[in-house]
Amino acid sequence: MTESTEPSAGGLSQLVERYSRRADAFENLVAQVPADRWEWPSPCADWDARAVVGHIIDMHAAMLSPLGRELSPASLAADPLGAFRSARADVVALLADPETAQATVSTPMGPTSFAEHVDQVVSADMVQHGWDLARATGQDDTIDPAELEALWPMVQTIPEVMRTPGAFGPGIVVYGPIVEVPSDAPLQDRVLGLLGRDPKFVPGQPEATRRF
């Protein structure tokens, strides 16, 4: 019998709805990337736009790993949008099964339900990496004000394990070092700084000026 953990934060349906809303927003950004901008640098050091999408796909894989599962095969190089949609479909299928969604999984932050793990990690990750992708490819990078309000208390207490490279798997970095921004900066800039991003990043700047 699989041990289960009842999701909090408004219940399973709200966690699923939140994931769906964020995935919709991220998928829309991926769909709008011009064909000639996939190699443009992103605010994440050493990552171009395609690598940002690759990271989100990797984080979907990291959600499945504690269940002993893997993502369906898909090619990021040939079809970034298709690869994201495939990873999303794999997670959605598991969230649709209440027993799996509530199954207790081991994570770097301790045991929690599969649904909570998705909500706390990859679901939230799509918000910040949506900004990375939008900024890298010249799209509107305004973060939903409601997301910013929800993020603000969380980013002020990010545990160190979330800034530790490899904590969620080889090559995975969730948050980089804090980027200092003025205390009176817009909320979006302050949130981005605590997420390890430089709000003033412009694609094409020298490598030394870019921060994860």
N, C-alpha and C positions, 0 to 999 in steps of 0.2 A: 504493500500500500504506500502511495506517494505522500510524504508529509506536505501539509499545505499551510500557507500563511495568508490570512485574510488581508487584501489590499486596503490601505487607508486613503487619506487625501481625497475623500469624496466617493470612494468605492471604485470597483473595477470598471464600471461603465464610463466614469469620468476620466480614468487613466487612459482607457482606450480612445475616448473622444479626443483627449489632449494629444495623444500620439498621432491620431489621424489628422488633426488640424495642422500640427507642426510638419508632418510628413507631406501633406498637401502643399504647404508653403515652400518647403525645400524642393520638392519635385518640380514645382513651377519655376523655381530659379534654375534648376538643372536644365529644364526644357528650353529656357530662354537664353542659354549661353551661346553666343555666336560661334560658328564653327572654327573661326580663326583665333579664338581666345582661350582655348583649353590649356594652352601652355603658358598663359600669362601668370606671373607670380602672384601669390596670395599673401595676406598678412601673416600666415604661418610660415616660419622660416623653412626653406628648402622645399616647400610645397607649391606646385602650381594649381590652377583651378581643378584640373582632373584629379590631382592628389587629394584635394579637399573632399571631393565626392568619394574617392577611394577610402578615405578615413571613416566617413559615415557608414560606408558598406562594411568596413572592418569592425566597426562598433556594433553593427547588427549581428555580425558573426560572433562577437564577444558575448552577446546576450544569449545566443544559442548554445555556446560552449558548455556552460554549467549543466545543461540538459543532455549533454552528450550528442548534440546535433550539429550539423553544418549547413551553410547556405547552399541553395541550389546553384549549379554552375552558371556563370555569366561573365561576360567580357567587359571590364572597365575600359580597356584600350579601344575596343571596337565600338562600344555603345554605352557610354556613361549613364544615360537616362534609362536604358533597358536594364543595366546592372543594378541601379538603385531600385527600380520598380520590382525587380526580382527579389532583392534582399528585403524590401518592405513587405512583399507578399508572404515571404517565409515567416516573418515576425507576426504579421496580422493573423495568419492561420493559427499560430500558437495562442495568441491572445483570444481568439474566438472560442477556444476550448477552455471552459471555466476551470477544469481540473488542472490543466497545464498552467494556465494564467496564475493560479493560486499556489502552484507547487513551490516549495521552499528551495531556493538555490543558494549556493555559497558564492560570495562576492568579496572583492578586496575590502569592502566596508562592513562585512559581516553578513549573516544569513538574512534573506528577505524573500518576498515572493517574486516569481518571474515577472509579473506585471509591474511591481514596484521597481524592480531593477531596470526594466525598459523605461519606465517613467523618469527615474532619477538620472539615468545615464544617456542612452541614445536619443530619447525623446527631447531632453533638454539640450543635448549636444547639437541637434539640428537647428536650434535657434541661433546659437553663437556661430556655427559654421555656415549657416545661411548668410550671416553678415560677411563672413570671410569670402564666400563664393560671389556674393553680390558686389563687394568692393573690388574683387579681383577682375570681374568681368564687366564692370561699368553699369551694373543694374542698380535699382533703388535699394539702398542698404539700410533704410529706416526699420528699426526693430519695433514690433507691435508694442505700444505703450503699456498694455496690460502685461505683456511678457516682461518688460523692464521692471515694472512695479513688483512682479513676483520674483524676479531674479535678484533685485537689490539686497534684500536681507540674506539670501542664500550666498551670494558672492562674497559677502563680508565674513563668512565663516567657512570657506572652502577648506576641507581637511587636507593636510599635507600629502596624504596618499594620492589625492587627486592631481597633485602636481608632480608626482613621482613617475618618471618615464618607465614604461613597461609594467606598471601595476596591474593593468587590465589585459596584458598580453604583450608579446614581443613587438617592439616598434610602436606601440600605442602610447601617445601622450595626450592626456585629457585636458589639462590646463598648464600653460607655461608660467614663468615668473611674472609677478605683478608689474605692470607698467604704470608708473606714477603719472597722474593727471591732476590738474588743479581742483581743489575742493569745491569750487563754484562752477565747474564744468557742467554741461548738460548731463542729465542722468544716463543717457546712452553712453557717453564717453566714460563716465565713472564706472559703469558696469563693465564696459569693454576693458578698461585698465585692470580691473580686478580679475578679469577672465584671462589676462595675459596678452591683450591686444593693444596695439598702438592705434588710437582713433584717427590719427593723422596719416596713416599709411596710404601711399599712392602707388599703384602698380608701376613697375619700372624703376623704382628707386634702388640705389645700391644695396647689396645684400646686408651690409653692416647696419643699415637703418631699419631693417625689418625685424619685427619681434613676433614670436609665436602667440 
